[in-house]
Amino acid sequence: MPDSSTGSTARPSRRTVLAATAGVTTALAAGGTVHAATGAPRHDDRKLRALISRMTLEEKVGQLFVTRVYGHSATDPDQADIDANLAELGVRTAAELLAKYRVGGIIYFAWAHNTRAPHQIADLSNGIQKASLGLPRGLPVLISTDQEHGIVARVGEPATLFPAAMAVGAGGSRSDARALGRIAGAELRAMGIRQNYSPVADVNVNPANPVIGVRSFGSDPEAVAGLVAAEVKGYESSRVASTAKHFPGHGDTVDDSHAKLPYIHHTRAQWEELDAPPFRAAIAAGIDSIMTAHIVVPALDDSEDPATLSRPILTGILREELGYDGVVVTDSLGMEGVRTKYGDDRVPVLALEAGVDQLLNPPSLDVAWNAVLDAVRGGELTEERLDESILRVLRLKARLGLFDDPYVSHGGVDRTVGTRAHLAAADRITERTTTLLVNEGGLLPLSRRRHPKLLVVGADPASPSGTTGPPTGVLAGALTELGFTATALSTGTAPSAATIAKAVAAAGDADAVVVGTYNVGAASAQKTLVEHLLATGKPVVAVAIRNPYDVAHLPGVAAYVASYSWTDVELRAAARVIAGKVNPRGTLPVPVQRADDPATALYPVGHGLRF
């Protein structure tokens, strides 16, 4: 393969863009129509097929892959990122990656140092496009990320951050879900990211689900379906591809597919009732891509292959029964759920045989890329099968405008990312999601006259990109801005006896205590912490900073608020509720079961108090 090109990542002129795609844009645009939802040009499949026919087999295989790459720059990353790229990918830079493997997509991660700041992200995106377009038959790259918001966000401030999906479910507003997609999509597009792996379409019917939880809109299939469709429409309006995940539904697992292969034992009828509606709604809304789940659903495929590798599920159900002809992308191929049964060389081949179009983030790109190449040369896969998927991928790139102009500018970033209007919209949406579960004796709102000094303690889990510091510090800071004198004391997710004693001593100087809880269970040390704080006689307000189920294990708390995540925007909204600046308007999108009788609901779907 040819060497990579290097050079400036400044935004090229439109003339340069058209020259770089010599013949491609003109040929594709000829005879095209207009996409009804977005107004974007639809390109003639005949032109796309002609383009595919001129591609080498190696180029075709590359178009099927979406991979990570380390570094803030396409051509000049830091030395540590060069070392990581050499160790994992066998190349030094993103430009070299594109030259060697001709990958069709690149996924951004914060931990890969791709998303430091909006201008940097835009420059990286431009550098990737320039490197790819400079190659023979250069094609634009589909750049993607996981920007679900809430606890999964790869791009942090100053971009606009929204609440978790379950919080949006608590708000219940399809208009808000659509606005979230529109604003989030516009900001991602301004930075050169055209595909977002969101929304989560899983229906979280299992409180013990370790991987979905607040990433889901809720437990009611029809409510989830409506919010998924609305968010998809929002992304469509910004010409960013959204992705419904994780098909056929990851909401009723007790295992995390990152670490093992989960089983879902729904009958076919249960799947139709519980899991299918959000995906049907996403398809009806024009979803651009659907992500597979590394789960086994015996009622849908008795081979016990994970859905990612299941032809009965991906082709039989998704393609043929649900009528979906858009892009199907795997969940990360580095997850153990898809690696437990087959080797890394077999997984990408089996995924393509099942009906997948994009192979996401294999643990070894070289192994996976060569495995697909060998499968075609050996006759296991045909070039015609590859061409089907490449056509879908190129259709998507064309619809997103990547053949017309794949570049972005600093000016576009400044006009779009983290604007005052976008941030205000995020705050308004979030205020409508905060849910008051318990308020005995009218403890909330707290009074600055009766409770001027507050102690804020609790769990400080690892921070997602939507945070500026530990949750206790952010919450204390927000309450201080609202007129209280709030002191933060981190007690962690598993406080020791010494830490609990320190918190109890600190409570002696406070007029009330606010405690953040994170996934409290029957034997949790956080439960012991709350019990000791209650024993001081000081008013205790608890805030569930992740799953709302915690309240079932803390029966003595007089006031309980669910924020659904510990990002800044959600904690600030919780603080405004605690201080009485806004009336809580959220209602539970999932039931909270009794701790001593899980078959009985302590608080049903729709529960939520007002002042």
N, C-alpha and C positions, 0 to 999 in steps of 0.2 A: 504494500500500500504506500502511497506517497507520503512525504513528510508533511507535518502540519504547517500552516501558515502562522505568522506572528504579526504583531503590529498593534497600533492604537485601538482602544475600545471605544473611541468617540463615535457618536452616532453618524453613520455615513449619510450622504444625501440620497434622495429618492432615486436620482439617476444612477448612483452607484449600486443601490439595491437591485434595480431592474437589470443592470448590466451583469451583476453577480448571478442572477437567476436566468441567464441568457436563454431566451426561447421558452422558458418554463412558464412564467407568468402570462405571457401573451398567448401561448398555446392553451393554457388551462382556462383562461378567461373567455376564449372564443366559444360562443354557443352556450354560455352559462346562464343560469337563472338566479333568482334571488331567494334567500332563505326567509321563509314567512315570518319566523319569530324575531330574527335579528336584523334583517335587511342586508346581511352579508351575501356576497356573491356565491352562488353554487357553481362549481366547475363541472364541466362535462366529463363523465366517467370515461368516455372514449379517449380524451386527452390524457387523463390520468393513467389509463391502461397503456397508452403509447409510451408514456414516460417510464412506466414499470418495465416495459419490454426492452428498453435500452439499458436497464440496470444490470450489472454483473450479479452473479449469485452471492458474492461476498457483500455487495451493497444491499441486496435484498435481505439477507440475514441480519445485517446491522440495523435496518429499519425496524425490526421487531423488538429491539431491546431498549429499555429505559434503565439507566444506571446512575449511581452516585459518582461524584468526582470531588476530590478535596481541593479547597482553595477559594480565595476571594476573587481571583483573576483567572481568565482563561489561558493566559500565556505567561504570567509572572506571579505564581503563588508563593507563599512563604516556604522556606526550606522544609519545615515540618510537614507541610502538606505535600510537597514533592516526594518526601520520603514515604508518606502514607500511600500516595498514588502508585509509586514504584512497587511497594510491598503488596498492594491489593489488586492493582490493575495493570501493572507492568509498563506504565507510561509515567511521564513527569507531570503533564498538564492536561487540561481539558482539550486543548487544541490537538495534542498528540493522541489523545483518546479517540477523537473524532476521525483523525487521519487513519488510525490503525483499524478501528472497528466500524466506522461509519454509522454509529448508533443513531437511532431516530429520536431518542428522547434522553433528557438528563433530569434527574430529580434533585432538588435543593434540600439540604438539611442545615440546621444551625450548627450541629456538631461537626459537620464537614467544612465549616467556616465559609459557607456560601452566602449567608444572610446577615452580614454585620450591620448594614445600613442601606437605606433605599437607593442612594446614588450608586453605591458599590454594587448592589444587586443589579441595577440597570446596566452598569458597565460590564459586569460578568455576563449578563444575558447577551449584550451586544457582541462581546468577544466570542462567545460560543457560536452565535449566528454567523459572524464574519469568518470564523475558522471553518465552519461547515460549508458555507456557500463558496468558499475559495477552493474547494475540492472539485475534481471532475464530477459532473452531474451533481454538483452541490445542492443539497436540499436543506431547507430550514429545519431547525431542531424544535421539537415540542418540549418545552421546559415546564416541569410540574413541581408540585410540592404538596405537603399535607398541612393545609391551613383550615382545620376544622373549627378553630377558635375554642375557647375554654381551655381544657388541659392539653390539647394538641394544637400547637401553633408553632410554625417554623420561622415566621417573620414576626419580630417583636416591635416594640415602640421604636420610632414614632409612627409606625403604621397603626391604623385603627384596629383595635381588638374588640371582639364581641364576646358575649357570654357563651357558655357551653350549650350544646344542643338541648340537654334536658332543661336548662333554664329557659330557652326559647319555648320548649314544650310547656313549661309552667306559665309562661306568658300567654300561650295559646293563640297568638296572632299570626295568621298567614301573611298579613301585610308586613309585619316586622320581619318574618323569615325572608320574604322577598327582598325587602330593603337591605337586609344583611347580605344576601347574595349579590345584590347590585353593587353595593359599596365595596364589599370585600373583593369582588371580581374586578371592579375598576382599578383598585389599588394594585392588585396582583398584575393586571395587564400593563399598568404603567411601568412596572419593574421588569417586564419581559416574561412573566410567568403566565402561560396561557392555559394550563390544565391544573385544576385543583382537585385533590382526592377528598372531596366532600360533596354532598352531605352523607352522614351515616344514616343508612336506611334500615338498620337493624332495630327490631322491636324488643326492648329490654324487659322481658317478662320474668327474668330470674335475678332476684336481688343479690345473689352470690356471684354473678357474672364478674370475673376479675379483669376483663379487658374492654368491655363496652361501657356499661354503667351510664355515667353522665354524658357520654359521647352520643347516646341515643336520645331522640326527642321524647321517648316515653314508652309506656306499655300498652297503649291502645292503638291497634293497627290502623284504624281509620284516621285518628288524629295524627299519627306519625306520617301517614301517607299524604295528608294535606299539607303538612309543613315541609316534607321532602319536595313535593311538587312545586311549592311556592319558592323555596330556595333555589331550585333548579331554574325556574323562570327568571329569578334575579340574576343568576350568573349568566344565563343566556343573553339578557339585556345588555350585559357588559362585554359580550363576545369572549367569554372565558369558558372553557369546557369544565363542567362539573362532573362528578363521579359518584354514583350511588354505590355504597358498599355496606356490607360484604355479602355478596350473593352466594348461596340462597338464603342467608340470614344467620347472624352470629349472636342473636339476642338471648338464647337460652342455653348458654354453656357455663360449666363450672371450671373449665380449664382455659388457659391462655394459649392461643395458637402460636404465640411467639416462642413458647417453651415446649409445647407438646401438641398432639393431634386430638382436638376435642371431638366428641360425638354429640349429636343432637338427635333425640329419639322421638321427635314429632312424627305422627302418622301423616300420610299424604293429605288427609283432610285438615289436620291441624296446621300443616304448612300453608295450605291454601288460605286458611282463616287468619293465621297469626303472622306469618313471615312474608307472604307474597304481596299483600296490598301495597306497601310502600314502593316495591320495585315496579309493580304494574303502574302505579301513579307516576313514577319517575319516567318510565318509558312513554307514557301518554303525554308527559310534559316536554318530551323531546330531549331526554338526557343524552349527553354526548358519549359518556363512557360508564361502564359498570365494572366494579372490582370484584374479583372472586374471593371466597373465603377458604382458608385451609381447615375445613371441618368435614366430618363424615356425617351424612344424613342417610342412614340405611333405607328409609322409606322412599328416597328419591333415586338411590343407586346402591344396590345390595353388594357391589364389589368391595365396599369399604375403602375405596379410593377417596382422597380428599376432593372436595368439589372442584378445586382448581384443576384437577387432572381427570375430571369425570365428563366424558362425552354425553352420557344420559342427562346430566344436569345442565351443562353449558350449551350443548347443541340441541338436545332433545327438549329440554324445558325452556331455557332462556331464549334460544334462537327460534325454535319451531313452535312451541306452545305460546310463548309470550310475544312472539313476533319481533324480537329485537334484532336490529341489523347494524347497531353502532359498534363502537370499539369496546372490546372486552380486555381488561387489563388484570393481570394477576396481582394479588397482594405480594409483598416482598418474598422473593424466592429464597431469601436467607433465613426465613422463619422456620423453626423446627417442625411446625405443623405440616409443612409440605415436604420435609426432608426425611421423615421418619420411616417411610416405606420404600423410597427409591433414592438412588444416588443423584448427586448434583448434575451428572451428565445426562441422566434420563428425564429429570423433571421438566426441563424446557421442551423437550421433544414431545413428551406425553401431554403437556399443557397445550401445545399447538394442535396435537391430534384431537384433543378434547374440544377445541373451538376458540382458544385464546388468540388475541391479536398482539398484545404487548406483554413482554416478559420483563417484570419489574425487579431490578436490583438483585440479580443473582449473586451468591457469595463469591463466586469466581466467574467474572465475565468471560475470561479466556476459555474456561472449561465449557460453559454454557454455549458460547458463540460457536466454538468448534464442534460441539455435539450436534447442534442444529445443522451446521454445514455438512457434517459427515452423514447425518440422517437423510439429507437430500441426495447427496452423492451416492449413498448406498441404497436408495430407493424406498426407505421407510417413509419419508415425506416427499411429496412432489413439489416442484416449483409452482404448480398451479395452486396448491394449498397455501403456500407462502404468499402468492399474488393476491389471494382473497383478503388476507389480513393487511397486506401493504396497501391495498386499495382503500380499505376502511381507514387506516391511519392517514393516508394522504388526503382523503376526503375531509377528515377532521382538520388537518393542517390548513387546507384550502379554505374551509368554512371559517376558521379563526383568523383569516387574513395573513397567514404567515408567508404565502407565496407573493402577496402584494407588497407587504412591508413588514419584515420581522423585527425591525429595530425600534428602540425607545429612546427617550431623551431625558436629560436632567430637568428640563422645563416641564415636561409632562409629569414627572415625578412630583415636582414642587406644586403643580396645580392640582394634584390628585391625592397623594398619599398623606394621611394624617391631617387632613384639613380640619379647620374649626367646625365646619358643618358636619363632617363625617364623625368626628369625636362626639359632638353633641347628640347626633343620632344614636350612637352606641350607648351613651349614658341614658337616653330616654328609653331605648329598648330594654336595657338592663333593669331600669327601675320598675318596669312592668313584669319582671320575672321573679324578684325576690319574694319568698314565700314565708309567711308567719305561721308556724305549726302550733305553737303553744304560747299562751299569754295569760297565765293565771294571775288574778288580782290586778290585771291591767298594768303589769310591770313596765311594759313598753307602751309608748316611747319613754326612754330615760329622760329625767329632768336635769338640766344643768344646775338647777337650784338644789335639788335633793341629792344628786349624784355627780357632783363636779369632778371628783377624782376617780378615774377608772383604771383598773388593771386589766390588760389584755394578755392572755396566756393561751397556750395551745400548741397544736401540731404545726410544724413548719416543713412540709414535704418539699422535695426537690422542685424548683420553680420552673414552670413552663415559660415560653417566650413572652407571654402576656403579663409578666410581673416585673416590678422594679426592686423587689426585695422580699424578705420573709413575710408570710401572711400576717403574723402578729404585728410586725412593724408597719406594714401598709395599713392594716385596720386601725392601729393606734394612731397613726398619722392622720388618717381620714377623720377619726373622732375628735382629735385635737383641733383640726381645721374647723370642725363644727361647734367648737366652743367648750369642749371638755378638756381636762388635763389627763391625758391617757399615757400610761407607761406600758411598754411591751416587755414581755418575758417569754422567751421561747422555751417550751417544755417538751417539744418533740412528739413523735408518733408513739413512742414507748417510754414515757417518763419513769425514771427510777424513783425509789423511795426518797432519796435525797432531793431530787428535783421537785417532787410533789411537796415536800416539807418547805422548800424554798418558796414555792408558789403560795402555799398557805400562809407563810410569814408575810409575804408581800401583800397579800389580800388584807391584812390587818390595817394597812394604811389607806385602803381604797374604800370608796363609798359603794362600789359595785364592781363585779368581775364579768368580763366578757371572755369566753373560752371558745376557741376554734377547735372543732372535732373533725377527725379524718378517719373514716372507715372503722368506727367503734364496733367491737364485738363483745360477746358475753364475758370474756376473760381479758379484755383490753385494759392495759394500764391507764389509758385515757379515761376509762370509766371510773377507776379508782381516784384519779385526779379530780374529776368532777364531784364525786362523792365527798372527798375531803374539803373541797371548796364550799360545797353546800353546808357542811358541818360548821363552817365559820359563822353562819348566820347572815353573811353578806348576800345581797341579791346577785343571782348568777344568770347571765344571758348566754346561751350556747348558740354557736353558729356552725352549721354543718358546711364545711368548706369543700366537700366533695359529695358523696352519696347522701341523700336525705334520710336513709334508713337508720342513721345513728340514733335518732330520737327514741327508738324503741328500747334502747339499752340504757336510757337515762331518764327514768320516770320522775325523778325529783326536781328536775329543772323547771323553773317557773316560766321561762320564756325561751322559745327555740325558733331560730331563723334558718332557712335553707338558702344558701347562695349558689350551690351546685358546682362551684369551682373556687379556686383561690387566686384567680387573676385579679389585677388591679381594678378593672372595671366592675367586677362582681363584688369585690370587697368594699369598694367605695359606695356601691348601691346599698349593700347591707348596712353600712355605717349610717347612711341617710335614713334608712328605716329605723334603726335603733335610736337615732336622735330625733325621730319624728318629723324630719324634713319632707319625707314622702310617706304616703300610706302604702303598706304592702298590698300588691295586687296579684301576685302569682298564686297559682293553685297547683297542688301536686299532680304531675303527669304520670306518676307511678304510685301504686299503693304501698304504704308502710305496714308491714305485718307485725303482729305482736311477737315479742321476743320469746314468750313462754308458750305461744300457740301460733306457729307460723301459718296455719290454715285460716286464721282470723285476721282481718284487717284492723289495725289500730287506727289508721287514718286512710280513708279511701281516696281513690283518684278524684280530684276536684276539691279536696280539702284545702282551705286557706283562710286565715283570719284577717280581719281589718281592725283598725283602731276604733 
